[in-house]
Amino acid sequence: MYEIDSKLAVITGGTRGIGLAIARHLLEAGSNVVVNGRNATEEAAAMQAEYGKDRVAIDLGDVSVPVEATALVERAAKRFGRLDILVHSAGGPVPGKILDLTPETWANAFAIHVHPVFYLFRAAHPYLTKEGGAVVLVSSVAGLRGCPGSAAYQTVKGSLIPLAKALAFDHAVEGIRVNVLAPGIIRTRFHEAMTDAAKAHNLANRIPLRREGTADDVASAALELIRNDFMTGEIVTVDGGMSMRITG
């Protein structure tokens, strides 16, 4: 089992939602964390106050900008003297069919969901190889199955899967493991625009477990992917059984 205690995790999209929940689970397991987001949040500030600035650093910035992604890693490693765990959870909804999207919207979807992995991993690589490291990319069941009206979103989330497998194959010999989480409908700000009718339909017809997921449901799976040192190149789906349905 990969020992988490006293390790350092860098988490993009870590100031709210799934990323924040992953940070909390890692802190509870003894890790130190650097959480990144575009904007400050009360939730991240509360977590830092609870665990202390010696264990929690909040590093605001836009990782869709290559120099900011690289600088995030460099600052974290300099501050804590190491970097062992990398979680890319930054992202957001990109609604629209292909004809509805502007070229800028299409490009921006890749800029925030996919391209940061290139820069984050390259910057983190020298540190991840020192004692073996763990990387988790947060994808979506939309990247595994068809999803109406979300051409860009399901494309970028699907792209994370072969990217993770490529990294897992190429860097396993260095002791670096790379895995993917594919959450389903998780009750976070991401789904705040969902109507009551859509929620009722999901619970009655789409999710066999008849409930929405929580950020903690996803975070506990992330913790297992980080801890289990015989898992790499894998996709773990956390969706209450939704993606195994044929129709609905």
C-alpha angles and dihedrals in degrees: 000000000000109000112231100181112116092000122129123239125192112202124188114206084024100137095078145006121006094353092054091048090052089051091052093049090050091049090051088053091053102263126133116230142205109200120199130196139146094248138028116256134196089230094058092044090052091050091051091049090050098048100027135244091270089068103028126051122181111209112182120202146112111267090191084078106078097218090051092051091051093044091051091060094044094051092048094050092046094049097047100026093235146043121209109156129043123189121182106199100142115122143089144208120304105188124188144079116263093264091052095056126090119222087248093055091049093049093044091055090060092041094061104029105036115013096059090065089065093054098035094050095046091051094044096044098090090054097041091057095056097079101356120274144215128230125190123188117197109222126158141238083250085072091056103042137029115279120186120236098009107092096150096040096051091044095054094041090049090050091062091066100064089037090057092047091051091051092045093053096043098046105033090099087061092054095253116137123197124192139165133230118206109194122191125202103342119177103242135116087283090076099036091113093057112120123234089245092054091048092050090050091051093051095045101040116010110040114058092200088057097227140084118251126248130225087248090058089059095040093055089054090049090053091053092050089052096045100042103083094189095063122088135144090022134135118217115195119208105184111115090256095301097131095052091066119103095208139001 
